Amino acid sequence: MDFDFTDDQEQLRDAVRKWVDKGYSFERRRATVKAGGFSRDAFREIAELGLCGLYIPEQYDGMGMGPVEGMVVMEELGRGIVLEPLNQSLIAGGVLSGYAPQAVKSAWLPKIASGEALVVLAYQERAARYRLDSCEAKAAPAPVAYTLTATKSIVPAGDQADAFMVPALLNGQLALFLVERSASGVSTQGYGTQDGSRAAEVTLQNAPATLITLDGLSALEHAVDIGIASACAEAVGVMDKTLAITAEYMNTRKQFGVAIASFQALRHRAADMKMQLELARSMSFYAALKLNAPAPERRAAMARAKYQLGNSMRFVGQQAVQLHGGIGVTDEYIVSHYFKKLTQLEMTFGDSLHHLGEVSERMQDTAGVFA
């Protein structure tokens, strides 16, 4: 199997890396965190590169690309620990392209592709943990369309988004709806998250909504799987940069008159970090290649990938802090922000323990070394 990237994919990677290096400095990120954790200007710059339309067909002004291109982009954004939630635009583009009726596609996909509209997935509820089939939100028919009553938690950039994709029960069946933030009955309460980005509690009280699909569970599972693949790729970029920062520090920090990189025990730790990074990278490739597979195969693959990525993220982040010593947890030093990003990513779209359970539940009778 050929794992080399095409020329177009490499050019895409180079364009995103140049923007991150030149346009998204650590100082700009710190200013964004202080301002609330989301910058509409930065999001527009991402959109101008065409990234918001990666998964949107060309007929709706998108780029019509696939999961491998998405992986390449998210890796590079991860290297810069970019706060703006491009993964949400990928989710919205993929789900609306695959499940929405023609009128919804025509109304929203061009706006998502251009960055004019930020549409985010609002699916988490307090009692659901990470279960996608657990939902208390209710939908009801209305004279024009539908109304939703729901409370959704930890919605990425929820008080800045233009619309939400919301799963809710309609006649006892899970369906997926689109709700505009400006609609009546919608209220948001924003707050900063552990990694400096922004989220919100979103409350809907008889809010007008547009139906995306009656097969809400399938669409929601697909949306979360796009999110998992994006999180895996982003984490690879974060870990790659974390290791590079740690190696640079070890080559410059001296004890007993020599660089600490010369100490064998510390070199072994760095080698273990590299091993975990490469394990994570291979599973991120696996997730990207399985993203368009049939649903049972795709769901199993995402759980496997996220479990390995969770273990790798925890190991790389913790070792980076240990190898830096006390400076590794100070807000002024960049590696602490990479550590916080990895900590948050490990819990995004299901933590490692949840996905270990998912892997176990999806094992077949033929699974195992003696199959």
Secondary structure, 3 states (H helix, E strand, C coil): CCCCCCHHHHHHHHHHHHHHHHHCCHHHHHHHHHCCCCCHHHHHHHHHCCHHHCCCCHHHCCCCCCHHHHHHHHHHHHHCCCCCCHHHHHHHHHHHHHHCCHHHHHHHHHHHHHCCCCEEECCCCCCCCCCCCCCCCEEEECCCCEEEEEEEEEEECCCCCCEEEEEEEECCEEEEEEEECCCCCEEEEEEECCCCCEEEEEEEEEEEEEEEECCHHHHHHHHHHHHHHHHHHHHHHHHHHHHHHHHHHHHHCEECCEEHHHCHHHHHHHHHHHHHHHHHHHHHHHHHHHCCCCHHHHHHHHHHHHHHHHHHHHHHHHHHHHHHHHHHHCCCCHHHHHHHHHHHHHHCCCCHHHHHHHHHHCCCCCCCCCC
